[in-house]
Amino acid sequence: MQTINPKTLPPFIQQEMDKIATLIRPLMKKVSLFYMIGLPLLIVGSLNMVLPFLSSEFNALSSTSKIIYALVAAVGLSLFRESQFLRKQMHQTVKRYIEERIKNSIVLKEHEKTRYVTRVNKQKQMDLPLFFHFLTEEHKRKEHDWSS
């Protein structure tokens, strides 16, 4: 997967990317927070539950500490799963924005918009190169219409 350098994008694409970034910024913050908290809790809780079974300290751990480690692992797992769910929701939000942006285009013809929307809906994840192609095509036609 190729990373996209925002500094090399044309202004009309950069403007749309800024709108998308504004749209998903709250979700990105939650995803990052839940992931950064959830994963370490999951690892620490799980390791502290499993490691005593592998050593002779199994009987030395009190049942209270076992319950606490289990709760820590459960909280970590739930936060980690929530971050995954929010990431999927973020992708769906971007996909909906792209679809609406294509449908609301006044430059392209209806059959072309339908073709783009169909291709966007076939993608399992965000397909930014397809969206960039649409924006470039729209920009070219706008410039051609204005120059005529």
N, C-alpha and C positions, 0 to 999 in steps of 0.2 A: 504494500500500500504506500503510495507516494504522499509525502507530506506537502502541504500547500503553504507557500510563503506569502503572507498577506501583502508584503511590500511589492511583490511582482505582479499583483493582480491589477487589471485595469480599474479605473475609478467606478465605473458602473457596476462591476462585480463586487468591488470592495464595499460599496454602499449597501448592496443586498446582504453581504456577509455581516456587516455591522448590524443590520436589522435582525438577522438570525441570532447573532450573539446577544443582543439585547433581549430577545425573546427567551433564550434558554439560560441566561445568566443565573437566575434564581435556582434552577434545577441543577446547574453545574456546581454551585456552592454546596447544595445539599449532598450531591453525589460524592464530592470530594470529602466533605466532613464525615459522612457516614462510612465511607471507605477507610479513611485514615483512622477512625476510632474503632470500627468494627473488626477489621482484619487483625490488628494486634491483640484485641480482646479475645478473638476466636483462637488465635495461635496460643496465647498464654494460657487460657482456660483449658484448651484441649491438651496441651503438653503437660500441664500440671495434673490433669486427670489420668493421662496414659503413662507417664514416666514412673509413678509409684508401682504400677503393675509389673514393670520391667526390673525393678530393683527390690531389695529386701525391705524397703520403707513402706510397703503397702499397709501393713498393720499399724505403723506408727502414725499415719495420718488419721486425724479425727474425722468423724462423719460430718461435722460442721464444715471443716475445710473442704471436704469432697463436695458438699452441697454448694459452697461458695464458688468453687472452681467450675462446677457444672452451670451455675447461674451466669458466671462471667462468660463462659463459652456460648451459652444460649443467647445472651445479649449481643455478643460479638457476631454470632451467626445471623441474628435477626437484622442487625445494622448492615452487615455485609449484603444480605439478600435484598434489603431495602435499597441499597445503593445500586444493585443490579437492576431492580425494577425501575428506579428513577432514570437510569441510563437508557433503558428501553423506551420509557415515556419521553425522554428528551429526543430520541431519534424519531419517534412518532410525531412529536411537535414540529420538528424540522421538516419532516416529510409532508405534513399537512400544510405548512407554510409554503413549501415549494409548489405543492399541488394548487393551492389557492392563487399563488402568484402567477402560475402558468395560465390558469383559467381566467384570470382577470386581465390578461394581456389584451390590449386593443390593437396591437400591430399584427400579430399572427392570425392566420385564418383558423376557423373552427376545427377543421380536420387535422391541422398541424398541432393545435393545442391538445386535441384528443390523443394524438400519437405520443406527445411528450408525457401527458398524464398517465397513459397506459404504461409507458416505460418506467416512470417513477414508481408506480404501484407494483410493478413486477420486482423491483429491487427489495431485498430483505433489509438492507441498511441504507443509510443516506448515500445517495449517488451524486456527489457534488460536481464531478466532471460533466454529467448530463445536464445539470442545472446551469453550469457555466456555459455549456454549448447553447442552451436555450437563451440565456441572457445575451450572449454574443450575437446570435442570430437576430434577436429582437433589436439590439442596438444597431446592427448593420442596416436593418430595414428602416428603423427610425431615421438614421442619417440619410439613407437613400431617399426616403419620402420628403425630408426637409430640403434636400439639395435639389429635388426636382421642381 
